[in-house]
């Protein structure tokens, strides 16, 4: 895993997997294992979801070529634009 960040309703991951492993298998495993861990750690989560699924069915994936550093920076900065900022009242 090269980068991870969360936003209000989704998670961004930059991971490296061998070409022999299907992306869908990796996503399924990540969702299953993280769901189990989150439900154990936070009991209220078990009661929040009627069907027990905390993750949505879909996902987006893309390959990274030469812009790997740019993608990592994008992931690391997710949610920062939504944080309250101190207004800048300086005039040039």
C-alpha angles and dihedrals in degrees: 000000000000101000139002133180137156133220128190096286109007146042128231118208132179107198136161119223131173115260089240093068117075115236091229091060091051093048091047091051093047092050095046096047096042090048092054092047094047093048091051094047098042112038094189090066091067089059097043098067118057096199093040095241114127096175127065119245097245136068140178124228134178136175120244123221127165095341097068094126091049092052091048090051090049091053094046091052097050112130095012094106089058094057117103111261131207107248115245110221096171116126123206 
